[in-house]
Amino acid sequence: MKNPFSGLSFSHALRLAFSYTTTWLWPPRGEAIFTWVATSLAEIQPGDVLVQPAAQLTEQMLAQSIERGAAGVVLVGTPPDQSNLGPFDIPVAVITREDDLRLVQKELLALLLDQRSALVARGAHIYTKLAQKIADGAGLEGLLSSLCAITGRGLIIQDKRLGILAHHPPPGLPEGWEGVLRLVSLPEMLPEALRDRKRINPAGLVAVEIPDGLERIIAPVMVNDVARGYLSLVGPAGQLDELDEVAIEQGALVCAVEMARIKAIRETEKHLRGDLLAALLEDNLSPRDARLWVETLGIDPDQHCVALRFSWDAPNPPSRRRLETMVNGEIARQAAQVIASPLGGEVICFYIMPADNPQPDAALVFAEAVLEQAGREFPDVPLRCGVGTPASDMSAWRTSFRQAGQSMELSRRLGVHKPLYFPNLSVYRLLMQIEHSPELIAFQEEILGALLSHESSDELLRTLAAYFDHNGNLSQAAEALYIHRNTLLYRMERIAAITGLELEHPETRLAVQLALQIYRMSGGSV
């Protein structure tokens, strides 16, 4: 009995039915519809697809297939040289592997008679194949490579913040792929239905068109009922089909398993590194045990490292967990070698510097990137960062940690929005040692007391600070204050009249600068 339905496109059926790749000797010129599958020339009726061993490819066989009204031919195996053939006005596909003809016929008929059941079976096969890839250690990159081989589409895996974890371009789109990657990384390009990660329909695929004639199907990667990331399939608009949907559904399931595994490994490593830092900072490890532990974590104990400490500076700050996520995200983005761990309300890091460059430049770039990310997410809540002196061996880690704490505290007092590097603290390092000294307070009062008690103290202090910040250059100081140079001269004359200070004397200038530093350090705003 023939299929009672109108049939399927021959090319579409080959794409949906088989778990292996087909190639075309002569592709279909249009929508070649077939309604049944035959395995011998004698059985062919109009609209049938003929399945034959590739070795039997002959001009006579193709001619008879056309004469009997066949919709197409599927050759199984490796065909002989066809340079003397055709082309023929019939689509001919090749499955280049040795399979039983009845198995190929069965797969095509199953799809023809019950497309949904056939796709479910195909999905199960895809899941098994992808799961085996992950089990073999291929990782997310291997998973995407397999999905691309199945679908012929581009694939992208992103984390929950749209950072790209892995990607694989589609055949024929290598040049425009970077633009696609930039586009899908924009938060506004994520469909509204997928933005609340805790309320996403786990089975919900979302299809959206993107520029340059492309379409994107997005599947949430669900772990414990929360979207931990997104798997996207990208192809020509209007051409994505049921196989793409099945493949991305199964890919998202396998991806969830792999991402959960990666997260578990990272959490274990994070706890181990946190325990190491706690033991080192509390001096609970012998030098030998410390070296062994560090080496176990894949870190060279003889490389220079530098301590960094991060902390929110607000009465009601964001969670420390959010700060940890930002720090760990930047570690991953830069592929930096960093030991990071929470400590009280802080997140502390030991940045392992490259063996060929023991300078702290890379660590400072890392710290700056974390502060910039915090500023984007929480523009009204400052994040402070202190950076210690590079430690040449593990015995100096505690010193670098302590210095980072001093730098972070001074950053908080001065309201600095950049990482403060301990060796750059200049005179502040001395002032912090004696900040509670009565002589220090008396010195500030002697130099700045009259100015601090004046009704225009804020304006005049800012003027004095700008004057010193620009090394006495009146034009530059006026420009920084957004005032005319004559206005600056007038203010400087007022400052001299109020304080009795003569700034042309080097000793006086030094005393005023020290007094300003003391005032800033004590929390005064200049």
C-alpha positions in Angstrom: 0.0 0.0 0.0 1.4 3.4 -1.0 1.7 6.3 1.3 -1.7 8.1 1.3 0.0 11.5 1.7 1.3 13.7 -1.0 5.0 12.8 -0.4 8.2 14.6 0.6 10.9 16.5 -1.2 13.6 14.1 -2.1 16.5 16.3 -1.0 14.6 17.2 2.3 14.0 13.5 3.0 17.6 12.6 2.6 18.6 15.4 5.0 16.1 14.3 7.6 16.3 10.5 7.3 20.0 9.5 7.5 22.4 9.8 10.3 25.3 10.0 7.8 26.3 12.4 5.1 25.0 12.2 1.5 26.5 13.8 -1.6 25.0 14.5 -5.0 26.1 13.2 -8.3 23.2 15.3 -9.9 21.3 17.5 -7.4 17.5 18.0 -7.9 16.6 21.0 -10.0 13.5 21.7 -8.1 11.2 20.1 -5.5 11.5 16.4 -6.6 8.6 14.8 -4.6 8.6 11.1 -3.9 5.9 8.8 -2.6 7.5 5.4 -2.1 10.9 3.6 -2.0 11.8 0.8 -4.3 14.9 -1.5 -4.3 14.7 -2.9 -7.8 14.1 -1.4 -11.3 11.2 -3.8 -11.8 9.3 -2.3 -8.8 9.5 1.3 -9.8 6.3 3.2 -10.2 6.0 7.0 -10.9 7.1 9.1 -7.9 9.3 6.3 -6.4 12.9 6.7 -5.2 15.1 3.8 -6.3 17.8 2.5 -3.8 20.6 0.6 -5.5 24.2 -0.5 -4.7 26.6 2.2 -6.0 28.5 -0.4 -8.0 25.5 -0.9 -10.2 25.5 2.6 -11.5 25.1 2.5 -15.3 23.7 4.7 -18.0 21.1 2.0 -18.7 19.9 1.9 -15.0 19.5 5.7 -14.9 17.7 5.7 -18.3 15.2 3.0 -17.1 14.6 4.9 -13.8 13.7 8.0 -15.8 11.5 6.0 -18.2 9.6 4.5 -15.3 9.0 8.0 -13.7 11.3 7.7 -10.7 11.7 10.8 -8.5 15.3 10.1 -7.8 18.0 7.5 -7.1 20.0 6.7 -4.0 23.3 4.9 -4.5 24.8 3.1 -1.4 28.5 2.6 -1.3 31.3 3.9 -3.6 30.2 4.5 -7.2 32.4 3.6 -10.2 33.9 6.4 -12.3 31.0 8.3 -13.8 33.0 10.6 -16.0 31.5 9.0 -19.1 27.9 9.4 -17.7 25.3 12.0 -18.0 24.3 14.5 -16.8 20.8 12.9 -16.5 17.6 14.6 -15.8 17.1 12.8 -12.5 18.5 13.6 -9.0 21.1 11.0 -7.9 22.5 10.9 -4.3 25.3 8.8 -2.9 25.7 7.4 0.6 29.4 6.6 0.7 29.3 3.7 3.1 28.4 0.1 3.0 24.8 -0.2 4.3 22.1 -2.7 3.7 19.7 -1.5 1.0 16.8 -2.6 3.1 18.0 -0.4 6.0 18.2 2.6 3.7 14.7 1.8 2.4 13.4 1.4 5.9 14.7 4.8 7.0 13.2 6.6 4.1 9.9 4.8 4.4 9.7 5.5 8.1 10.2 9.2 7.4 7.6 9.1 4.6 5.0 7.3 6.7 5.5 9.0 10.1 7.8 12.0 9.9 7.5 12.8 13.6 8.4 9.3 14.8 11.3 9.2 12.4 12.6 12.5 13.7 12.3 11.3 17.3 14.5 8.3 16.4 16.9 10.6 14.6 17.1 12.8 17.6 17.9 9.8 19.8 20.7 8.9 17.4 22.0 12.5 17.5 22.0 12.6 21.3 23.9 9.3 21.5 26.5 10.5 19.0 27.0 13.8 20.8 27.1 12.2 24.2 29.8 9.9 23.0 31.8 12.9 21.8 31.6 14.5 25.2 32.5 11.2 26.9 35.5 10.9 24.6 36.7 14.3 25.9 36.0 16.3 22.8 34.5 19.2 24.9 32.2 21.9 23.7 34.3 22.5 20.5 33.9 18.8 19.5 30.2 18.9 20.2 29.8 21.9 17.9 31.9 20.3 15.2 29.6 17.2 15.3 26.5 19.3 15.1 27.9 21.2 12.2 28.6 17.9 10.4 25.0 16.8 11.0 23.2 20.1 10.1 25.6 22.0 7.9 24.9 25.1 10.0 26.9 27.4 12.2 26.8 26.8 16.0 27.5 29.0 19.0 27.6 28.2 22.7 27.3 31.1 25.1 27.3 31.4 28.9 24.6 33.0 30.9 26.1 36.4 30.3 26.4 35.8 26.5 30.1 35.3 26.6 31.1 32.9 23.8 32.4 29.6 25.1 32.8 27.9 21.7 31.7 28.3 18.1 31.9 26.7 14.7 31.2 28.6 11.5 28.9 27.1 8.8 30.4 26.0 5.5 30.6 29.0 3.2 30.4 31.8 5.7 33.9 32.2 7.2 34.2 35.9 6.4 31.0 37.1 7.9 31.2 34.8 11.0 33.0 37.3 13.2 30.1 39.8 12.6 27.6 37.1 13.7 29.6 36.5 16.9 29.7 40.2 17.8 26.0 40.5 17.1 24.8 37.5 19.3 27.0 38.8 22.1 24.8 42.0 22.4 22.3 41.7 25.3 19.6 43.3 23.2 19.8 40.6 20.6 18.7 37.9 23.1 14.9 37.5 22.6 12.7 38.6 25.5 11.4 35.1 26.1 14.9 34.0 27.0 16.1 36.8 29.3 14.6 35.6 32.6 16.9 32.6 33.1 14.7 31.2 35.9 11.4 31.3 34.0 12.4 30.0 30.6 10.5 27.1 29.0 13.1 24.3 28.9 11.7 23.0 25.6 11.3 26.5 24.1 13.2 27.1 20.9 13.2 30.7 19.7 13.8 31.5 16.0 14.8 35.1 15.0 16.1 36.6 11.8 19.5 38.4 11.9 21.1 40.7 9.3 22.6 39.5 6.1 19.8 37.1 5.2 20.5 34.7 8.2 18.2 33.1 10.8 19.1 31.9 14.3 17.4 29.2 16.4 18.2 29.6 20.1 17.9 26.8 22.7 18.4 27.5 26.4 21.0 25.2 28.1 19.1 24.2 31.3 20.8 23.0 34.4 18.6 22.5 37.5 15.7 24.4 35.9 17.9 27.5 35.3 19.4 28.6 31.9 23.1 28.4 32.3 23.8 29.4 28.7 22.4 29.4 25.2 23.1 27.2 22.1 22.4 28.9 18.8 22.2 27.5 15.3 22.7 29.9 12.4 21.8 29.4 8.8 20.1 31.0 5.8 16.8 32.6 6.6 13.8 30.5 5.6 15.9 27.3 5.1 16.2 26.0 8.7 14.1 22.8 9.0 13.0 20.1 11.4 16.5 18.5 11.5 18.0 21.8 12.7 15.4 21.9 15.5 15.9 18.3 16.5 19.7 18.7 16.4 19.7 21.9 18.5 17.3 20.4 21.1 19.6 17.3 21.5 22.7 19.5 21.4 21.4 21.7 24.3 20.7 18.6 26.4 24.3 17.3 25.9 25.7 20.8 26.3 23.9 21.1 29.7 25.6 17.9 30.9 29.1 19.2 29.8 28.6 22.6 31.3 27.4 21.1 34.6 30.6 19.0 34.5 32.8 21.9 33.8 31.1 24.0 36.5 31.6 21.1 39.1 35.3 20.9 38.2 35.8 24.6 38.5 34.0 24.7 41.8 36.3 22.0 43.1 39.3 23.8 41.8 38.1 27.0 43.3 37.6 25.4 46.7 41.1 23.9 46.5 42.6 27.2 45.6 40.7 29.0 48.3 41.9 26.5 50.9 45.4 27.0 49.7 45.2 30.8 50.0 43.7 30.5 53.5 46.5 28.1 54.6 49.2 30.3 53.1 47.9 33.6 54.5 47.5 32.0 58.0 51.0 30.5 57.7 49.6 27.0 58.3 51.8 25.3 55.7 55.5 24.4 55.6 57.4 25.8 52.6 57.6 22.2 51.2 53.9 21.5 51.6 53.0 24.9 50.1 55.2 24.2 47.0 53.6 20.7 46.6 50.1 22.1 46.8 50.8 24.9 44.3 52.4 22.5 41.9 49.4 20.2 42.2 47.2 23.1 41.0 49.4 23.4 37.9 51.2 26.5 39.1 54.9 27.1 39.0 55.8 28.2 42.6 58.9 30.0 41.2 57.0 32.4 39.0 56.4 35.9 40.2 52.9 36.7 41.4 51.1 39.7 42.8 48.2 40.0 45.2 45.0 41.9 44.3 42.1 42.6 46.6 38.6 43.7 45.5 35.8 45.1 47.7 32.6 47.0 47.2 32.5 50.5 48.8 28.9 51.1 49.6 26.5 50.7 52.7 24.3 48.2 50.7 26.7 46.7 48.2 25.9 44.0 45.6 26.6 40.5 46.7 30.1 39.1 47.1 29.0 36.3 44.9 28.4 38.8 42.0 31.9 40.1 42.5 33.3 36.6 42.4 31.4 36.0 39.2 32.9 39.1 37.6 36.4 38.2 38.7 36.1 34.6 37.5 34.6 35.8 34.2 37.5 38.1 33.5 40.0 35.3 34.4 38.3 33.1 31.8 38.1 35.9 29.2 41.8 36.7 29.5 42.8 33.1 30.0 44.9 34.4 33.0 46.5 32.2 35.6 45.0 33.5 38.8 44.2 32.0 42.2 41.0 33.7 43.3 39.0 33.2 46.5 36.4 35.0 48.7 37.6 36.4 52.0 35.1 38.1 54.2 33.5 40.7 52.0 36.4 40.7 49.6 37.6 38.7 46.7 41.3 38.2 46.8 43.5 37.1 43.9 47.1 36.1 43.3 47.9 36.8 39.7 50.7 34.5 38.4 52.8 36.6 36.0 54.4 35.2 32.8 57.8 33.7 33.4 59.3 36.0 30.7 57.7 39.2 32.1 57.7 39.4 35.9 56.3 43.0 35.8 52.8 43.7 37.1 51.4 45.2 33.9 49.2 42.2 33.0 47.8 42.1 36.6 47.0 45.8 36.5 45.2 45.4 33.1 43.2 42.5 34.6 42.2 44.6 37.7 41.2 47.5 35.4 39.0 45.2 33.4 37.2 43.9 36.5 36.6 47.5 37.7 35.3 48.5 34.2 32.9 45.5 34.3 31.7 46.5 37.8 31.2 50.1 36.6 29.0 48.9 33.7 26.8 46.7 35.9 26.7 48.8 39.0 27.5 52.4 38.0 26.3 53.8 41.4 28.4 51.4 43.5 32.1 51.9 43.5 34.4 48.8 43.5 37.9 49.4 45.0 41.0 47.4 44.2 44.4 47.4 45.8 47.5 45.7 44.2 50.6 44.6 46.2 54.2 44.4 45.2 55.1 41.4 43.0 56.4 38.5 45.1 59.4 36.6 43.7 58.7 33.5 45.8 55.9 32.1 47.9 57.4 33.4 51.2 56.6 36.9 50.0 52.9 36.2 49.1 51.7 37.4 52.6 53.6 40.7 52.2 52.0 41.3 48.8 48.6 40.5 50.3 49.1 42.9 53.1 50.2 45.7 50.8 47.2 45.1 48.5 45.0 45.6 51.6 46.7 48.9 52.4 46.3 50.0 48.8 42.6 49.1 48.8 41.9 50.9 52.0 43.6 54.0 50.6 41.6 53.7 47.4 38.5 53.7 49.5 39.6 56.8 51.4 40.7 58.8 48.3 37.7 57.6 46.2 40.0 56.3 43.5 38.2 54.4 40.7 41.4 52.7 39.4 43.5 49.9 40.9 46.0 51.4 43.4 49.4 49.8 43.0 51.3 49.8 46.3 54.7 51.0 45.0 52.9 54.0 43.5 51.5 55.2 46.8 54.4 57.5 47.3 54.2 59.5 50.5 50.9 57.9 51.4 52.8 54.8 52.5 54.6 56.9 55.1 51.5 58.8 56.2 49.5 55.6 56.8 52.1 54.5 59.3 51.6 57.6 61.4 48.1 58.7 60.5 46.9 58.7 64.1 49.8 60.7 65.4 48.8 64.0 67.1 51.7 65.7 65.4 50.3 64.8 62.0 46.9 66.2 62.8 48.5 69.3 64.2 50.5 69.8 61.0 47.4 69.6 58.8 45.7 72.2 61.1 48.7 74.5 61.0 48.9 74.5 57.2 45.3 74.2 56.1 43.2 75.2 59.2 42.4 78.7 58.1 41.3 77.4 54.7 39.3 74.6 56.0 37.2 76.9 58.2 36.6 79.4 55.5 33.1 79.6 53.9 34.5 78.8 50.4 36.8 76.0 51.6 35.6 73.4 49.1 36.2 75.6 46.1 39.5 76.9 47.3 40.8 73.4 48.2 39.9 72.1 44.8 41.7 75.0 43.3 44.8 74.4 45.4 44.8 70.7 44.6 44.5 71.4 40.8 47.4 73.8 41.0 49.6 71.1 42.5 48.2 68.3 40.3 49.5 70.3 37.3 52.8 71.2 38.8 51.9 74.9 39.2 50.9 75.3 35.5 48.1 77.9 35.8 46.7 77.4 32.3 46.4 73.6 32.7 45.0 74.0 36.2 42.4 76.5 35.0 41.4 74.2 32.1 41.0 71.2 34.5 38.7 73.4 36.7 36.8 74.7 33.7 37.5 78.3 34.8 39.4 81.3 33.2 43.0 81.7 34.0 42.3 85.1 35.6 39.7 83.4 37.8 42.4 81.0 38.9 44.8 83.8 39.7 42.2 85.5 41.8 41.5 82.4 43.8 45.2 81.8 44.4 45.5 85.3 45.7 42.6 84.7 48.1 44.2 81.4 49.3 47.5 83.3 50.0 45.6 86.0 51.9 43.6 83.5 54.0 46.5 81.2 54.9 49.4 83.5 54.8 51.3 80.9 52.7 53.9 82.0 50.2 53.8 79.2 47.5 56.9 80.6 45.7 59.0 79.0 48.5 59.8 75.2 47.8 59.5 74.3 51.5 56.1 75.9 51.7 54.8 74.1 48.5 56.0 70.8 50.0 54.3 71.4 53.3 51.0 72.4 51.5 51.1 69.3 49.3 51.7 67.0 52.4 48.8 68.7 54.2 46.5 68.1 51.2 47.6 64.4 51.2 46.9 64.1 54.9 43.4 65.7 54.4 42.6 63.4 51.5 43.8 60.3 53.4 41.6 61.2 56.4 38.5 61.2 54.1 38.4 64.8 53.0 37.2 65.5 49.5 39.4 67.5 47.2 
